[in-house]
Amino acid sequence: MKMKIRVFCSMVLAMAVYSQSAFAVVYPLPEGNSRLVGENLQITVPEGNKLPLEHFAAQFQMGLSNMLEANPGVDVYLPAAGTKMIIPQQLILPDTPHEGIVINSAEMRLYYYPKGTKTVIVLPIGIGELGKDTPSNWVTSVQRKKDGPTWTPTKAIHAEYAERGETLPEVFPAGPDNPMGLYALYVGRLYAIHGTNANFGIGLRVSHGCVRLRADDIKYLFDHVPVGTRVQFINEPVKATIEPDGSRYLEVHNPLSVTEEQFNSNEPVPINLPVNVSHVLVDPSVNQSTVDQTLQRRSGMPENITAQGDSSQTATVQVQPVDERTIAEGPKTEQAQQGNAAPVTLQTSVPEQNGATVPVDNTAQAQNTGGCRAN
């Protein structure tokens, strides 16, 4: 019965996609101490497909990183007709307060907990390039919002593009060609959650530190998130939960590269297991072989690691063919970078700083060399 209910909920989410709802992935908050929500979907790429993976990602409110982790080997530019793809809509909620906005850079998702609704809205995001990283371990707030933001590139950004022989204007005016899109929520002094003038980059490391969303997603946040809303930035590639029935789940994403050497290497970025995750894994009920496989796969999907746990179930959704449409080029002012998605070797050391107090700063700049200088 529980599985039937989950599949039914997944089909409701899928129908929301086809009804052109702006938000296909809205989860009711689970009761008690549960943090596992949603159900994965399976689709088949229709015959005659001439659209890239980004099309399917956007259709189901996913980022490219989410789709690539769940479907290793899929063609990013043109998924082959007949290819079966998993839509990873099941996830573990971050181990944070269910309040305001939570941004997890490692999984490239934004969680919004609308006050008084007992729901969470999950949106895919683009984040800062290597060396211009989106903040982490930081709690701030939405300080102001703007319809029609302008973008003022910093001196460092001007210098960066000058080295490539490119010239940027002093200020990008508001409008559809602005790299910040049509709406912005400002956090801290140099950062914003904003839209984009491109149809790529969601689920990639593409910005100068800000958080990028698709047009409908940022419009929703602009309309519904009040000034003063709490915003927490985290960078947690591994999540784990103990569910009320005693089952234990582990969700592993590819950690973000932190050095040029890691970014350019074919070797996987090592995984550090934080204390709260290690606590879930150290129990006689846990199947260690399943844990090892989950850490190696880094599928970005929750896996039941309980010794006698049921395998993850997936609902099947039919995708109708669509007419081919032009895929616009991305803006010349930013270059897309994707996180390391190589197979895994394991490093399971526990960081000494785990459990430290998260700094709260509602006015100052986060400790970061990036910053999109939003205006």
Buried (B, 14 or more C-beta within 10 A) or exposed (E): EEEEEBBEBBBEBBEBBEEEBEBBBBBEBBEEEBBBBBBBBEBBBBEEBEBBBBBBBBBBBBBBBBBBBBBEEBEEEEBEEEBEBBBBBBBBBBBBEBEBBBBBBBBBBBBBBBEEEEBBBBBBBBBBBBBBBBBBBBBBBBBEBBEEBBBBBBEEBBEBBEEEEEEBEEEBEBEEEBBBBBBBBBBBBBBBBBBBBBBBBBBBBBBBBBBBBBBBBBBBBBEEBEEEBBBBBBBBBBBBBBBEEEBBBBBBBBBBBEEEEBBEEEEBBEBBBBEBBBEBBEEEEBBEEBBBBBBBBBBBBBBBBBBEBEEBEBBEBEBEEEEEEEBEEBBEBBBBBBBBBEEBEEEBEEEEEEEEEEEEBBEEBBEBEBBBBBB
